[in-house]
Amino acid sequence: MTDMIVDVQTLPEPIFSRIHATKVKIHEEDGVFTLIPLKMERSNIDKFIGMFSDGKLSS
């Protein structure tokens, strides 16, 4: 099975109330399902940081 990402509020309440993330990845392997909480995205500023060819940082 391929991994699936779902909103935690779609899960049953006893599971939903214990997960402190907005989304989880559901992974299945050999009949065992694993819920992996996904961290929230970083702020957009991280996307604007780069590096020049001489090794200096740029923003």
TORKOL-4160 file (C-alpha; in steps of 0.2 Angstrom, whole numbers, padded with zeros to 4 digits, m for minus):
59
<pt num="1" X="0000" Y="0000" Z="0000"/>
<pt num="2" X="0006" Y="0017" Z="m0003"/>
<pt num="3" X="0007" Y="0030" Z="0011"/>
<pt num="4" X="m0008" Y="0041" Z="0013"/>
<pt num="5" X="m0008" Y="0059" Z="0022"/>
<pt num="6" X="m0025" Y="0063" Z="0031"/>
<pt num="7" X="m0031" Y="0077" Z="0042"/>
<pt num="8" X="m0031" Y="0071" Z="0060"/>
<pt num="9" X="m0049" Y="0076" Z="0063"/>
<pt num="10" X="m0054" Y="0062" Z="0051"/>
<pt num="11" X="m0048" Y="0049" Z="0064"/>
<pt num="12" X="m0058" Y="0043" Z="0078"/>
<pt num="13" X="m0058" Y="0054" Z="0093"/>
<pt num="14" X="m0048" Y="0043" Z="0105"/>
<pt num="15" X="m0034" Y="0043" Z="0092"/>
<pt num="16" X="m0036" Y="0061" Z="0086"/>
<pt num="17" X="m0035" Y="0068" Z="0104"/>
<pt num="18" X="m0018" Y="0061" Z="0107"/>
<pt num="19" X="m0010" Y="0068" Z="0091"/>
<pt num="20" X="m0003" Y="0086" Z="0092"/>
<pt num="21" X="m0001" Y="0089" Z="0073"/>
<pt num="22" X="m0014" Y="0094" Z="0060"/>
<pt num="23" X="m0010" Y="0080" Z="0048"/>
<pt num="24" X="m0003" Y="0062" Z="0049"/>
<pt num="25" X="0005" Y="0050" Z="0037"/>
<pt num="26" X="m0003" Y="0032" Z="0037"/>
<pt num="27" X="0010" Y="0019" Z="0032"/>
<pt num="28" X="0005" Y="0001" Z="0030"/>
<pt num="29" X="0018" Y="m0014" Z="0030"/>
<pt num="30" X="0013" Y="m0032" Z="0032"/>
<pt num="31" X="m0004" Y="m0028" Z="0039"/>
<pt num="32" X="0003" Y="m0016" Z="0052"/>
<pt num="33" X="m0003" Y="0002" Z="0051"/>
<pt num="34" X="0008" Y="0016" Z="0058"/>
<pt num="35" X="0002" Y="0034" Z="0061"/>
<pt num="36" X="0016" Y="0047" Z="0058"/>
<pt num="37" X="0012" Y="0065" Z="0064"/>
<pt num="38" X="0018" Y="0077" Z="0051"/>
<pt num="39" X="0026" Y="0093" Z="0057"/>
<pt num="40" X="0019" Y="0110" Z="0051"/>
<pt num="41" X="0028" Y="0118" Z="0037"/>
<pt num="42" X="0042" Y="0130" Z="0041"/>
<pt num="43" X="0039" Y="0148" Z="0038"/>
<pt num="44" X="0041" Y="0154" Z="0020"/>
<pt num="45" X="0057" Y="0164" Z="0024"/>
<pt num="46" X="0066" Y="0147" Z="0024"/>
<pt num="47" X="0062" Y="0145" Z="0005"/>
<pt num="48" X="0071" Y="0162" Z="0001"/>
<pt num="49" X="0088" Y="0157" Z="0009"/>
<pt num="50" X="0101" Y="0151" Z="m0003"/>
<pt num="51" X="0120" Y="0150" Z="m0006"/>
<pt num="52" X="0131" Y="0158" Z="m0019"/>
<pt num="53" X="0144" Y="0147" Z="m0028"/>
<pt num="54" X="0158" Y="0155" Z="m0017"/>
<pt num="55" X="0149" Y="0148" Z="m0001"/>
<pt num="56" X="0141" Y="0164" Z="0006"/>
<pt num="57" X="0123" Y="0164" Z="0011"/>
<pt num="58" X="0110" Y="0174" Z="0002"/>
<pt num="59" X="0093" Y="0179" Z="0006"/>
